[in-house]
Amino acid sequence: MLQLTIYSLIFIASIIFINMI
């Protein structure tokens, strides 16, 4: 369950990072 949360945060953070470029 903790891994799923970490992967979700990384996925969301990567989307935000791509949108900022």
C-alpha positions as MATLAB code, in Angstrom:
seq = 'MLQLTIYSLIFIASIIFINMI';
ca = [
       0.000    0.000    0.000;
       2.857    2.379    0.827;
       4.574    1.607   -2.484;
       1.372    2.460   -4.360;
       1.217    5.847   -2.636;
       4.887    6.560   -3.413;
       4.450    5.586   -7.062;
       1.326    7.765   -7.284;
       3.177   10.774   -5.848;
       6.061   10.261   -8.290;
       3.603    9.926  -11.184;
       1.748   13.124  -10.241;
       5.006   14.996   -9.622;
       6.326   13.956  -13.045;
       3.143   15.210  -14.727;
       3.423   18.566  -12.952;
       7.120   18.754  -13.886;
       6.346   18.075  -17.561;
       3.591   20.708  -17.551;
       5.968   23.296  -16.089;
       8.429   22.898  -18.967;
];
